[in-house]
C-alpha cells in the first residue's frame, strides 16, 4: 500500500458514509472521458453532496498532496476530466440543484452538476432561456461548461459561457472557499468569474454558479442551404457576416457528416450536395422579417445547390436534429474517430476546409467536418479503425496537421473543448515562453502544489496512460455526444 492509499482512510473518516467509492468496477465509468484514447484508473471516486463536503475533500487533497480532478458527465473531448495517476476523481453529479431563479433580474444560481438543458427548461416558464448550448447540452453539466468555456451553436451571437456567468462560489485548490463576482453584470473589480471560466479545473471547483438568462426570441427563421463544394459553403458564411447580418447560429456539415446524420436520424437533408449550411435568424418579429429578405438575397448570390426554409417549428427542429446528432451518429460510418476543435479566422474558412480535404487525401484518413461556422470554430472528425495496425497514429498525425494549420492561419488550438491532455504539446506553438510562464504563475497563485487537475493544459507534465480506443460505453448507448 502506497502513501496515497494510506492517507485515504483519513478522508473517509471526515465525510458521511457512502461518499468515497473505492470499488474497482464502480471506478471503471470514470477511467475515461469523451477522449476515449486516454485511460487511467482513479485511486477512488468521491461523490460530495454539499459545498462543505467539497471543501473537506479538496482540503484533504491539499494536505496529503494528492491530485484530484473534478468532473460531471465526463463529456470533455480534450481529456480534461481524465483521472490523474494516484489521484482521486471528485464527481459533482449530486450537486445538481437549481438553487434559485430570478425572472425579474434574469439570473439563476445553479450547482455545477446541473445539466445544461435543465436551466433552459426551468427558465422557459418565465419566457427566458440559457444561451450557451453545446451539442451535448442534454447531458453535459454547467460545471464542465464553465471549466472549458463552452459555446455551442449560438456562440456567434451570444458568446461563450464566460459571457453568461456573473458570479460563483469556488473551492480553491487549498480548500479555501471564496466568492467571485455577484448577481449583476456591473460588478466592481477584476473579472474573476471570467478568469475562472476556461481554466480547465486548474484553479479549483465552482460549487455555485450565477448565470445570466435571456428572453426567448419572439421569432425564428431557419434555412438549410446545400452547396456543390465545401469551400462554397465556407465562403457563404463570409458573405453573410460581411453583409452586416448577425444570425443566431451558422453551422456547416460536409457530405460525410450528412451521411452519418441521415443514417442515424433520417433528417432529410438535400441529396447530392457536398455540404449544407444552416443559418438561423432570431429575435423580435419585425427585425427577423426584415433580415429574412436580406438573407434571401445574400444566399441567392452564393450559387446554392438546394435550399429549404423551415415553415413550422417541427421543420425547424428537424433541421437541427440532424446537426445536433452528428457526433454520435458518426459511429454509423466509422468504428473510431477523433474530434478536433481548432479555430481559423472566419474569412479564411473556405481555404481551411480545402486544406483539410488535402490532408485527408494525403493521409488516406477520412475526415468528416461539422462546425460552428460563424466564429470559425472547426470540429473535424478524423475517422479510423483502431483494429487496423497504425491507423490510430495516422489519425493522430492528421489531428496534428489540422491544429498546426489553424495556428499558421492565425487561429487557435481550441474553440470550446479546451487544451486538456489532447493539445497541451501545441501550447508552445501558439504562445511564447514568457506568456506560458505567466500562465504558470497565475495557476501557481491559485494552486501552488498543483493538485488540481495536474498534468493538463501545460506541456511536459505527467500524463495518464494512452491505452484505449473505440467508442466510450455511454457513447455506444447514445447517452453522450462528442461535442
Beta strands, then each sheet from edge to edge (+ up, - down):
strand 1: 20-21
strand 2: 44-46
strand 3: 68-71
strand 4: 88-91
strand 5: 98-102
strand 6: 107-110
strand 7: 128-129
strand 8: 165-172
strand 9: 177-181
strand 10: 204-212
strand 11: 214-215
strand 12: 219-227
strand 13: 249-254
strand 14: 275-283
strand 15: 306-309
strand 16: 336-339
strand 17: 367-372
strand 18: 380-384
sheet 1: 1+ 2- 4- 3-
sheet 2: 5+ 6- 10+ 8- 9+
sheet 3: 7+ 11-
sheet 4: 15+ 12- 14+ 13- 17+ 18- 16+
end
